[in-house]
Amino acid sequence: MPKVERKYLVSFVNTGTFATPIWKLLGIGTPDNSLAFNVDKESITDVTGLTSTDIKKIEISQAFDPVPVQDDDDFQEEILKNMLTNNVSELANKDVLVVIGWNPSMAAPFDAYRYTESTISAQSLGGDAYVSLPFTVDYGGEVMEGTVDGIRDVTFTPTVS
């Protein structure tokens, strides 16, 4: 069975409106990143000595590091400006899309998950030879399941239940 290449797990931020999204690919120039599933769980041992575990919640985050600054990237400029001016309300409520760009046929449509109240915050600004603006996405809000028609230029179609 062939392995799935990393390029098939991609994330986007909506730089348009909710009704008319413009999906910008996140992590251009980032060699490696992963979705982190931060599981809040509680284990107890009862009077008989049996242990059980309950999951309270799962918080999903994704760190992009390094992210080379591109001089024509309006999204990076927006994140930096909001960090420098402590404009926390503009860092929150981001509309973000995670695309799982593989399935048995390796053909579109691909599963996608839209998180309507995510937070994107920069971790630092600097670098060695080039300036980097690493950032973290904390996925939140309502999760809308759906599909996309590709893994680069995407159109999200919600699943109707």
C-alpha positions in Angstrom: 0.0 0.0 0.0 1.5 3.4 -1.0 2.2 6.0 1.6 0.3 9.3 1.5 2.6 12.3 0.7 2.5 15.2 3.1 1.3 17.6 0.5 -2.2 16.0 0.7 -2.8 17.4 4.2 -3.4 21.1 3.7 -5.0 24.0 5.6 -6.5 27.3 4.3 -7.7 30.5 5.9 -10.6 32.4 4.5 -9.6 36.0 3.5 -13.0 36.7 2.0 -16.4 36.6 3.7 -18.2 33.6 5.1 -20.7 33.7 2.1 -18.0 34.3 -0.5 -14.8 32.7 0.8 -11.4 33.2 -0.7 -9.3 30.3 0.5 -5.6 31.1 1.1 -3.2 28.2 1.5 -1.3 28.2 4.8 2.3 27.2 5.3 3.9 28.1 2.0 7.6 27.6 2.6 7.1 25.5 5.8 8.8 22.1 5.4 6.9 20.3 8.1 3.8 20.7 10.2 1.1 18.5 11.8 -2.3 18.8 13.3 -1.9 18.3 17.0 -4.8 16.6 18.8 -4.6 17.9 22.4 -6.8 15.5 24.3 -8.1 16.5 27.7 -8.8 13.2 29.5 -9.4 12.0 33.0 -8.5 8.5 34.3 -9.9 7.1 37.5 -9.4 3.9 39.3 -12.5 2.6 41.0 -12.8 0.7 44.3 -12.3 -2.6 42.5 -9.0 -1.5 41.0 -10.3 -1.1 37.4 -9.2 2.0 35.6 -11.4 3.9 33.1 -10.6 6.9 31.0 -13.0 9.6 29.9 -12.2 12.2 27.2 -13.5 15.6 28.1 -12.6 17.5 24.9 -10.1 17.6 22.0 -8.4 20.8 21.1 -6.8 20.8 17.7 -3.9 23.1 16.8 -1.3 23.4 14.0 2.0 25.2 14.2 3.7 26.5 11.1 7.4 27.1 11.6 9.3 28.5 9.9 7.1 30.6 7.6 9.2 32.8 5.3 7.8 36.3 5.0 6.7 37.1 1.5 6.6 40.8 0.6 3.3 40.5 -1.2 1.4 38.4 1.4 -1.5 40.5 2.7 -2.4 37.8 5.2 1.0 37.8 6.8 0.9 41.5 7.0 -2.5 41.4 8.7 -1.3 38.9 11.3 1.9 40.9 12.1 -0.1 44.2 12.4 -2.6 42.6 14.7 0.1 41.1 16.9 2.1 44.4 17.1 -1.0 46.4 17.9 -2.4 43.8 20.4 -5.6 43.5 18.4 -6.7 40.2 19.8 -10.2 40.4 18.4 -8.8 40.3 14.8 -6.6 37.3 15.6 -9.7 35.3 16.7 -12.8 34.2 14.7 -10.8 33.2 11.7 -12.6 30.9 9.2 -10.1 28.0 8.6 -10.4 24.9 6.4 -8.5 21.6 6.8 -8.4 19.4 3.7 -7.7 15.6 3.9 -6.6 15.3 0.3 -6.6 11.5 0.0 -9.1 8.7 -0.3 -8.9 5.2 -1.8 -9.2 6.6 -5.4 -6.9 9.6 -4.7 -9.3 11.7 -6.7 -11.6 14.6 -5.8 -13.8 15.3 -4.0 -11.8 15.2 -0.8 -13.0 15.5 2.8 -12.7 18.9 4.4 -13.5 20.4 7.8 -14.4 24.1 8.2 -13.7 25.6 11.6 -15.5 29.0 11.8 -14.0 30.5 15.0 -10.4 29.7 14.9 -7.5 31.8 16.3 -4.3 32.5 14.4 -1.4 34.0 16.3 2.2 34.6 15.4 4.9 33.1 17.6 7.8 35.4 16.7 9.3 37.5 14.0 12.9 37.3 12.9 15.3 34.8 11.4 18.8 34.2 10.1 19.2 35.0 6.4 15.5 35.7 5.8 12.7 37.0 8.0 10.2 34.3 9.2 6.8 34.7 10.8 5.9 31.4 12.4 2.3 31.1 13.6 -0.1 28.7 15.2 -3.7 27.9 14.3 -6.0 26.9 17.2 -9.1 25.4 15.5 -12.4 26.3 17.1 -16.0 27.1 16.7 -18.6 25.1 14.8 -17.1 22.3 12.7 -18.7 22.1 9.2 -18.0 18.8 7.4 -17.9 18.9 3.6 -15.8 18.3 0.6 -13.4 20.3 -1.7 -12.7 19.9 -5.4 -8.9 19.9 -5.1 -6.0 20.5 -2.8 -4.7 23.9 -4.0 -7.5 26.0 -5.4 -10.5 24.9 -3.4 -14.2 25.3 -3.3 -15.8 24.0 -0.1 -19.2 22.3 -0.3 -20.8 21.6 3.0 -22.3 18.1 3.6 -26.0 18.3 3.8 -27.4 16.1 6.5 
